[in-house]
């Protein structure tokens, strides 16, 4: 999703921070290093972090958690 939006990890981190301030008035973000671990290592991620990433990607957190739908062939 991040790449589809043309965002670098730094860009997504900045966007998360900006959207967090806009929506809650609090400065919260997810660092580039955390984003790298999420994307590359498949490590466990706290749901609060998933919610922040979803905020930056303009999506529902469940879109990030749900496996891709199977492709059915007839």
Backbone as XML, in Angstrom:
<?xml version="1.0"?>
<chain id="A" units="angstrom">
  <residue number="1" name="UNK">
    <atom name="N" x="0.822" y="-1.199" z="0.000"/>
    <atom name="CA" x="0.000" y="0.000" z="0.000"/>
    <atom name="C" x="0.864" y="1.261" z="0.000"/>
  </residue>
  <residue number="2" name="UNK">
    <atom name="N" x="1.918" y="1.231" z="0.805"/>
    <atom name="CA" x="2.796" y="2.404" z="0.899"/>
    <atom name="C" x="3.394" y="2.714" z="-0.462"/>
  </residue>
  <residue number="3" name="UNK">
    <atom name="N" x="3.919" y="1.697" z="-1.096"/>
    <atom name="CA" x="4.538" y="1.903" z="-2.411"/>
    <atom name="C" x="3.511" y="2.332" z="-3.441"/>
  </residue>
  <residue number="4" name="UNK">
    <atom name="N" x="2.308" y="1.792" z="-3.347"/>
    <atom name="CA" x="1.235" y="2.156" z="-4.256"/>
    <atom name="C" x="0.866" y="3.627" z="-4.171"/>
  </residue>
  <residue number="5" name="UNK">
    <atom name="N" x="1.071" y="4.215" z="-2.991"/>
    <atom name="CA" x="0.813" y="5.642" z="-2.793"/>
    <atom name="C" x="2.032" y="6.499" z="-3.142"/>
  </residue>
  <residue number="6" name="UNK">
    <atom name="N" x="3.126" y="5.833" z="-3.520"/>
    <atom name="CA" x="4.343" y="6.565" z="-3.873"/>
    <atom name="C" x="5.064" y="7.147" z="-2.671"/>
  </residue>
  <residue number="7" name="UNK">
    <atom name="N" x="4.913" y="6.497" z="-1.516"/>
    <atom name="CA" x="5.527" y="7.001" z="-0.287"/>
    <atom name="C" x="6.761" y="6.198" z="0.088"/>
  </residue>
  <residue number="8" name="UNK">
    <atom name="N" x="7.799" y="6.900" z="0.505"/>
    <atom name="CA" x="8.945" y="6.236" z="1.111"/>
    <atom name="C" x="8.564" y="5.937" z="2.561"/>
  </residue>
  <residue number="9" name="UNK">
    <atom name="N" x="9.390" y="5.192" z="3.251"/>
    <atom name="CA" x="9.110" y="4.949" z="4.674"/>
    <atom name="C" x="9.146" y="6.262" z="5.440"/>
  </residue>
  <residue number="10" name="UNK">
    <atom name="N" x="10.094" y="7.128" z="5.113"/>
    <atom name="CA" x="10.171" y="8.438" z="5.780"/>
    <atom name="C" x="8.919" y="9.252" z="5.481"/>
  </residue>
  <residue number="11" name="UNK">
    <atom name="N" x="8.464" y="9.194" z="4.237"/>
    <atom name="CA" x="7.262" y="9.929" z="3.853"/>
    <atom name="C" x="6.033" y="9.426" z="4.592"/>
  </residue>
  <residue number="12" name="UNK">
    <atom name="N" x="5.919" y="8.105" z="4.739"/>
    <atom name="CA" x="4.790" y="7.548" z="5.478"/>
    <atom name="C" x="4.874" y="7.939" z="6.946"/>
  </residue>
  <residue number="13" name="UNK">
    <atom name="N" x="6.060" y="7.911" z="7.510"/>
    <atom name="CA" x="6.243" y="8.303" z="8.901"/>
    <atom name="C" x="5.790" y="9.750" z="9.123"/>
  </residue>
  <residue number="14" name="UNK">
    <atom name="N" x="6.179" y="10.631" z="8.221"/>
    <atom name="CA" x="5.775" y="12.040" z="8.315"/>
    <atom name="C" x="4.260" y="12.190" z="8.149"/>
  </residue>
  <residue number="15" name="UNK">
    <atom name="N" x="3.709" y="11.427" z="7.237"/>
    <atom name="CA" x="2.257" y="11.485" z="6.990"/>
    <atom name="C" x="1.476" y="10.986" z="8.201"/>
  </residue>
  <residue number="16" name="UNK">
    <atom name="N" x="1.963" y="9.916" z="8.834"/>
    <atom name="CA" x="1.324" y="9.406" z="10.048"/>
    <atom name="C" x="1.322" y="10.484" z="11.117"/>
  </residue>
  <residue number="17" name="UNK">
    <atom name="N" x="2.460" y="11.136" z="11.306"/>
    <atom name="CA" x="2.561" y="12.189" z="12.319"/>
    <atom name="C" x="1.584" y="13.326" z="12.030"/>
  </residue>
  <residue number="18" name="UNK">
    <atom name="N" x="1.543" y="13.769" z="10.797"/>
    <atom name="CA" x="0.659" y="14.874" z="10.406"/>
    <atom name="C" x="-0.817" y="14.497" z="10.615"/>
  </residue>
  <residue number="19" name="UNK">
    <atom name="N" x="-1.179" y="13.311" z="10.178"/>
    <atom name="CA" x="-2.575" y="12.874" z="10.311"/>
    <atom name="C" x="-2.943" y="12.634" z="11.764"/>
  </residue>
  <residue number="20" name="UNK">
    <atom name="N" x="-1.999" y="12.189" z="12.556"/>
    <atom name="CA" x="-2.244" y="11.979" z="13.974"/>
    <atom name="C" x="-2.564" y="13.306" z="14.659"/>
  </residue>
  <residue number="21" name="UNK">
    <atom name="N" x="-1.772" y="14.319" z="14.368"/>
    <atom name="CA" x="-2.009" y="15.643" z="14.950"/>
    <atom name="C" x="-3.365" y="16.178" z="14.492"/>
  </residue>
  <residue number="22" name="UNK">
    <atom name="N" x="-3.678" y="16.003" z="13.208"/>
    <atom name="CA" x="-4.956" y="16.484" z="12.676"/>
    <atom name="C" x="-6.142" y="15.790" z="13.333"/>
  </residue>
  <residue number="23" name="UNK">
    <atom name="N" x="-6.031" y="14.494" z="13.578"/>
    <atom name="CA" x="-7.185" y="13.749" z="14.075"/>
    <atom name="C" x="-7.307" y="13.714" z="15.588"/>
  </residue>
  <residue number="24" name="UNK">
    <atom name="N" x="-6.181" y="13.777" z="16.302"/>
    <atom name="CA" x="-6.246" y="13.654" z="17.764"/>
    <atom name="C" x="-5.636" y="14.838" z="18.515"/>
  </residue>
  <residue number="25" name="UNK">
    <atom name="N" x="-4.862" y="15.642" z="17.811"/>
    <atom name="CA" x="-4.158" y="16.729" z="18.479"/>
    <atom name="C" x="-2.875" y="16.276" z="19.152"/>
  </residue>
  <residue number="26" name="UNK">
    <atom name="N" x="-2.585" y="14.977" z="19.070"/>
    <atom name="CA" x="-1.361" y="14.435" z="19.678"/>
    <atom name="C" x="-0.355" y="14.084" z="18.590"/>
  </residue>
  <residue number="27" name="UNK">
    <atom name="N" x="0.910" y="14.279" z="18.905"/>
    <atom name="CA" x="1.972" y="13.926" z="17.969"/>
    <atom name="C" x="2.344" y="12.463" z="18.202"/>
  </residue>
  <residue number="28" name="UNK">
    <atom name="N" x="1.991" y="11.627" z="17.222"/>
    <atom name="CA" x="2.368" y="10.219" z="17.259"/>
    <atom name="C" x="2.864" y="9.849" z="15.871"/>
  </residue>
  <residue number="29" name="UNK">
    <atom name="N" x="3.783" y="8.936" z="15.809"/>
    <atom name="CA" x="4.261" y="8.469" z="14.516"/>
    <atom name="C" x="4.787" y="7.063" z="14.647"/>
  </residue>
  <residue number="30" name="UNK">
    <atom name="N" x="5.205" y="6.502" z="13.554"/>
    <atom name="CA" x="5.861" y="5.204" z="13.490"/>
    <atom name="C" x="7.168" y="5.466" z="12.758"/>
  </residue>
  <residue number="31" name="UNK">
    <atom name="N" x="8.279" y="5.115" z="13.372"/>
    <atom name="CA" x="9.579" y="5.422" z="12.777"/>
    <atom name="C" x="9.840" y="4.585" z="11.528"/>
  </residue>
  <residue number="32" name="UNK">
    <atom name="N" x="10.772" y="5.057" z="10.726"/>
    <atom name="CA" x="11.185" y="4.312" z="9.527"/>
    <atom name="C" x="11.690" y="2.924" z="9.890"/>
  </residue>
  <residue number="33" name="UNK">
    <atom name="N" x="12.422" y="2.828" z="11.003"/>
    <atom name="CA" x="12.955" y="1.527" z="11.420"/>
    <atom name="C" x="11.830" y="0.551" z="11.755"/>
  </residue>
  <residue number="34" name="UNK">
    <atom name="N" x="10.799" y="1.036" z="12.443"/>
    <atom name="CA" x="9.664" y="0.169" z="12.766"/>
    <atom name="C" x="8.950" y="-0.242" z="11.491"/>
  </residue>
  <residue number="35" name="UNK">
    <atom name="N" x="8.755" y="0.689" z="10.576"/>
    <atom name="CA" x="8.118" y="0.355" z="9.305"/>
    <atom name="C" x="8.925" y="-0.703" z="8.553"/>
  </residue>
  <residue number="36" name="UNK">
    <atom name="N" x="10.236" y="-0.591" z="8.586"/>
    <atom name="CA" x="11.094" y="-1.578" z="7.925"/>
    <atom name="C" x="10.899" y="-2.957" z="8.545"/>
  </residue>
  <residue number="37" name="UNK">
    <atom name="N" x="10.863" y="-3.031" z="9.875"/>
    <atom name="CA" x="10.673" y="-4.317" z="10.544"/>
    <atom name="C" x="9.304" y="-4.913" z="10.216"/>
  </residue>
  <residue number="38" name="UNK">
    <atom name="N" x="8.293" y="-4.066" z="10.153"/>
    <atom name="CA" x="6.942" y="-4.538" z="9.820"/>
    <atom name="C" x="6.926" y="-5.110" z="8.406"/>
  </residue>
  <residue number="39" name="UNK">
    <atom name="N" x="7.529" y="-4.391" z="7.477"/>
    <atom name="CA" x="7.491" y="-4.796" z="6.074"/>
    <atom name="C" x="8.402" y="-5.979" z="5.759"/>
  </residue>
  <residue number="40" name="UNK">
    <atom name="N" x="9.579" y="-5.999" z="6.350"/>
    <atom name="CA" x="10.569" y="-6.987" z="5.940"/>
    <atom name="C" x="10.691" y="-8.185" z="6.867"/>
  </residue>
  <residue number="41" name="UNK">
    <atom name="N" x="10.495" y="-7.981" z="8.153"/>
    <atom name="CA" x="10.723" y="-9.071" z="9.101"/>
    <atom name="C" x="9.439" y="-9.784" z="9.499"/>
  </residue>
  <residue number="42" name="UNK">
    <atom name="N" x="8.307" y="-9.183" z="9.199"/>
    <atom name="CA" x="7.050" y="-9.812" z="9.558"/>
    <atom name="C" x="6.879" y="-9.989" z="11.058"/>
  </residue>
  <residue number="43" name="UNK">
    <atom name="N" x="7.478" y="-9.093" z="11.822"/>
    <atom name="CA" x="7.405" y="-9.186" z="13.274"/>
    <atom name="C" x="6.005" y="-8.829" z="13.774"/>
  </residue>
  <residue number="44" name="UNK">
    <atom name="N" x="5.708" y="-9.253" z="14.981"/>
    <atom name="CA" x="4.443" y="-8.887" z="15.610"/>
    <atom name="C" x="4.403" y="-7.373" z="15.788"/>
  </residue>
  <residue number="45" name="UNK">
    <atom name="N" x="3.202" y="-6.833" z="15.592"/>
    <atom name="CA" x="3.033" y="-5.388" z="15.664"/>
    <atom name="C" x="1.869" y="-5.089" z="16.593"/>
  </residue>
  <residue number="46" name="UNK">
    <atom name="N" x="2.059" y="-4.218" z="17.572"/>
    <atom name="CA" x="0.933" y="-3.841" z="18.433"/>
    <atom name="C" x="-0.195" y="-3.225" z="17.598"/>
  </residue>
  <residue number="47" name="UNK">
    <atom name="N" x="-1.440" y="-3.498" z="18.012"/>
    <atom name="CA" x="-2.580" y="-2.993" z="17.250"/>
    <atom name="C" x="-2.554" y="-1.469" z="17.166"/>
  </residue>
  <residue number="48" name="UNK">
    <atom name="N" x="-2.082" y="-0.800" z="18.194"/>
    <atom name="CA" x="-1.995" y="0.670" z="18.162"/>
    <atom name="C" x="-1.090" y="1.127" z="17.025"/>
  </residue>
  <residue number="49" name="UNK">
    <atom name="N" x="-0.020" y="0.392" z="16.763"/>
    <atom name="CA" x="0.884" y="0.712" z="15.661"/>
    <atom name="C" x="0.203" y="0.461" z="14.328"/>
  </residue>
  <residue number="50" name="UNK">
    <atom name="N" x="-0.534" y="-0.632" z="14.231"/>
    <atom name="CA" x="-1.291" y="-0.933" z="13.013"/>
    <atom name="C" x="-2.265" y="0.203" z="12.729"/>
  </residue>
  <residue number="51" name="UNK">
    <atom name="N" x="-2.929" y="0.699" z="13.770"/>
    <atom name="CA" x="-3.891" y="1.798" z="13.603"/>
    <atom name="C" x="-3.208" y="3.060" z="13.109"/>
  </residue>
  <residue number="52" name="UNK">
    <atom name="N" x="-2.019" y="3.351" z="13.606"/>
    <atom name="CA" x="-1.287" y="4.531" z="13.142"/>
    <atom name="C" x="-0.867" y="4.365" z="11.682"/>
  </residue>
  <residue number="53" name="UNK">
    <atom name="N" x="-0.407" y="3.182" z="11.323"/>
    <atom name="CA" x="-0.015" y="2.943" z="9.930"/>
    <atom name="C" x="-1.234" y="3.100" z="9.024"/>
  </residue>
  <residue number="54" name="UNK">
    <atom name="N" x="-2.360" y="2.537" z="9.451"/>
    <atom name="CA" x="-3.595" y="2.659" z="8.662"/>
    <atom name="C" x="-4.005" y="4.120" z="8.517"/>
  </residue>
  <residue number="55" name="UNK">
    <atom name="N" x="-3.830" y="4.901" z="9.557"/>
    <atom name="CA" x="-4.142" y="6.333" z="9.498"/>
    <atom name="C" x="-3.314" y="7.003" z="8.407"/>
  </residue>
  <residue number="56" name="UNK">
    <atom name="N" x="-2.040" y="6.671" z="8.351"/>
    <atom name="CA" x="-1.159" y="7.249" z="7.336"/>
    <atom name="C" x="-1.453" y="6.762" z="5.933"/>
  </residue>
  <residue number="57" name="UNK">
    <atom name="N" x="-2.036" y="5.568" z="5.827"/>
    <atom name="CA" x="-2.345" y="4.998" z="4.513"/>
    <atom name="C" x="-3.792" y="5.252" z="4.091"/>
  </residue>
  <residue number="58" name="UNK">
    <atom name="N" x="-4.539" y="5.958" z="4.942"/>
    <atom name="CA" x="-5.959" y="6.220" z="4.649"/>
    <atom name="C" x="-6.748" y="4.943" z="4.432"/>
  </residue>
  <residue number="59" name="UNK">
    <atom name="N" x="-6.579" y="3.985" z="5.323"/>
    <atom name="CA" x="-7.325" y="2.745" z="5.193"/>
    <atom name="C" x="-7.804" y="2.280" z="6.561"/>
  </residue>
  <residue number="60" name="UNK">
    <atom name="N" x="-8.619" y="1.269" z="6.551"/>
    <atom name="CA" x="-9.092" y="0.644" z="7.775"/>
    <atom name="C" x="-7.990" y="-0.281" z="8.277"/>
  </residue>
  <residue number="61" name="UNK">
    <atom name="N" x="-7.710" y="-0.313" z="9.580"/>
    <atom name="CA" x="-6.662" y="-1.208" z="10.077"/>
    <atom name="C" x="-6.869" y="-2.665" z="9.680"/>
  </residue>
  <residue number="62" name="UNK">
    <atom name="N" x="-8.117" y="-3.083" z="9.533"/>
    <atom name="CA" x="-8.380" y="-4.467" z="9.155"/>
    <atom name="C" x="-7.858" y="-4.788" z="7.760"/>
  </residue>
  <residue number="63" name="UNK">
    <atom name="N" x="-7.759" y="-3.782" z="6.907"/>
    <atom name="CA" x="-7.206" y="-4.007" z="5.570"/>
    <atom name="C" x="-5.743" y="-4.426" z="5.646"/>
  </residue>
  <residue number="64" name="UNK">
    <atom name="N" x="-5.067" y="-4.010" z="6.704"/>
    <atom name="CA" x="-3.663" y="-4.368" z="6.873"/>
    <atom name="C" x="-3.498" y="-5.726" z="7.545"/>
  </residue>
  <residue number="65" name="UNK">
    <atom name="N" x="-4.532" y="-6.158" z="8.260"/>
    <atom name="CA" x="-4.450" y="-7.409" z="9.007"/>
    <atom name="C" x="-5.037" y="-8.597" z="8.273"/>
  </residue>
  <residue number="66" name="UNK">
    <atom name="N" x="-6.041" y="-8.343" z="7.446"/>
    <atom name="CA" x="-6.730" y="-9.435" z="6.767"/>
    <atom name="C" x="-5.874" y="-9.994" z="5.644"/>
  </residue>
  <residue number="67" name="UNK">
    <atom name="N" x="-5.821" y="-11.300" z="5.551"/>
    <atom name="CA" x="-5.076" y="-11.873" z="4.417"/>
    <atom name="C" x="-5.801" y="-11.550" z="3.119"/>
  </residue>
  <residue number="68" name="UNK">
    <atom name="N" x="-5.057" y="-11.558" z="2.062"/>
    <atom name="CA" x="-5.653" y="-11.281" z="0.758"/>
    <atom name="C" x="-6.710" y="-12.325" z="0.447"/>
  </residue>
  <residue number="69" name="UNK">
    <atom name="N" x="-7.758" y="-11.898" z="-0.173"/>
    <atom name="CA" x="-8.829" y="-12.810" z="-0.527"/>
    <atom name="C" x="-8.315" y="-13.813" z="-1.559"/>
  </residue>
  <residue number="70" name="UNK">
    <atom name="N" x="-8.748" y="-15.059" z="-1.442"/>
    <atom name="CA" x="-8.300" y="-16.055" z="-2.422"/>
    <atom name="C" x="-8.867" y="-15.743" z="-3.802"/>
  </residue>
  <residue number="71" name="UNK">
    <atom name="N" x="-8.126" y="-16.105" z="-4.787"/>
    <atom name="CA" x="-8.593" y="-15.932" z="-6.164"/>
    <atom name="C" x="-9.272" y="-17.222" z="-6.571"/>
  </residue>
  <residue number="72" name="UNK">
    <atom name="N" x="-10.533" y="-17.126" z="-6.894"/>
    <atom name="CA" x="-11.322" y="-18.291" z="-7.285"/>
    <atom name="C" x="-11.366" y="-18.384" z="-8.806"/>
  </residue>
  <residue number="73" name="UNK">
    <atom name="N" x="-11.151" y="-19.549" z="-9.290"/>
    <atom name="CA" x="-11.243" y="-19.773" z="-10.738"/>
    <atom name="C" x="-12.438" y="-20.688" z="-10.989"/>
  </residue>
  <residue number="74" name="UNK">
    <atom name="N" x="-13.175" y="-20.364" z="-12.017"/>
    <atom name="CA" x="-14.348" y="-21.165" z="-12.381"/>
    <atom name="C" x="-14.009" y="-22.099" z="-13.499"/>
  </residue>
</chain>
